[in-house]
Amino acid sequence: MWEIEFFRSESGECPFEKYLRELPASMRAKTLRSVQLLRLEGTRLREPDTKSLGNGLFELRTQAGGLQGRSVFFFFAGKRIVITTGFLKRTRKTPSREIERAQKLRADYLERCG
């Protein structure tokens, strides 16, 4: 079993928790079930549930009620998975600004905890 950690900035801000709070209840529940599946399966979880975004980042894919949610994460030492952000996908391609944001958060995490 893998350990799931939500990224927190030095000030304590947690972008993924903010994302969860803003989701409709059905999408929030489905996202949390997907996170539990990721916790159980880790690196064995593949498409269509996860997809590599490159540079060590991955997206956890969730769909509910016509919405497409993405939770961005990376693997860390041991069996730890760090979820950085989440967003609702509105286009076919993952927005580059979301990937860049997750890369910055990952770099910050690695600097502080790596």
C-alpha positions in Angstrom: 0.0 0.0 0.0 1.2 3.5 -0.8 1.1 6.6 1.4 -0.8 9.6 -0.1 0.2 13.1 0.8 -1.4 16.3 -0.3 1.2 19.0 -1.1 1.3 21.9 1.4 3.2 25.1 0.8 5.4 26.5 3.6 2.5 28.7 4.6 0.2 25.6 4.9 -1.8 26.2 1.8 -3.0 23.0 0.1 -4.1 23.5 -3.5 -5.6 20.0 -3.8 -7.9 20.4 -0.8 -9.1 23.7 -2.2 -9.9 22.0 -5.5 -11.8 19.3 -3.6 -13.9 21.8 -1.7 -14.9 23.5 -4.9 -16.1 20.3 -6.6 -19.8 19.2 -6.8 -20.4 16.4 -4.2 -20.6 13.6 -6.7 -17.3 14.6 -8.4 -15.6 15.0 -5.0 -16.7 11.5 -3.9 -15.5 10.0 -7.2 -12.2 11.8 -7.0 -11.6 10.6 -3.4 -12.4 7.0 -4.6 -9.8 7.4 -7.4 -7.3 8.6 -4.8 -8.0 5.5 -2.7 -7.5 3.3 -5.8 -4.2 5.1 -6.5 -3.2 4.4 -2.8 -3.8 0.7 -3.3 -2.3 0.3 -6.8 0.4 2.9 -7.0 2.7 2.4 -10.0 0.5 -0.5 -11.2 -2.4 1.9 -12.0 -2.4 2.7 -15.7 -4.5 4.3 -18.4 -7.4 5.1 -18.5 -7.0 5.9 -14.7 -3.7 7.6 -14.9 -1.5 9.1 -17.6 2.1 10.5 -17.6 2.5 14.2 -18.1 6.2 14.0 -18.4 9.0 15.2 -16.1 7.9 12.8 -13.3 4.3 14.2 -13.2 1.2 12.1 -13.7 -2.5 12.8 -13.8 -5.2 10.8 -12.0 -8.3 10.9 -14.2 -11.8 11.2 -12.8 -15.2 11.6 -14.6 -18.6 12.2 -13.1 -21.7 13.9 -14.3 -20.2 15.1 -17.5 -17.2 16.6 -15.7 -13.6 15.6 -16.2 -11.3 16.1 -13.2 -7.6 15.7 -13.1 -5.4 15.4 -10.0 -1.7 15.9 -10.6 0.7 13.8 -8.6 4.3 12.5 -8.5 6.0 9.5 -6.8 8.4 10.2 -4.0 10.9 8.2 -1.9 9.7 4.9 -0.7 6.1 4.4 -1.5 4.8 8.0 -1.2 2.6 9.7 -3.7 2.3 13.5 -3.5 -0.8 15.1 -5.0 -0.1 18.7 -5.9 -3.1 20.1 -7.6 -6.5 19.3 -9.2 -8.5 21.0 -11.9 -11.5 20.4 -14.1 -10.5 19.7 -17.7 -12.3 21.7 -20.3 -10.2 21.0 -23.4 -8.9 17.9 -25.0 -5.3 18.6 -24.0 -4.1 19.2 -20.5 -3.5 23.0 -20.1 0.2 23.8 -20.0 -0.4 26.3 -17.2 -1.6 23.4 -15.0 1.5 21.3 -15.8 3.8 24.3 -15.1 2.0 25.0 -11.8 2.4 21.3 -10.7 6.1 21.4 -11.8 6.7 24.4 -9.6 5.0 22.8 -6.6 7.0 19.5 -7.2 10.2 21.5 -7.3 9.3 23.3 -4.1 8.4 20.0 -2.4 11.7 18.4 -3.5 13.7 21.4 -2.3 12.1 21.3 1.2 11.6 17.5 1.6 14.0 15.8 -0.8 
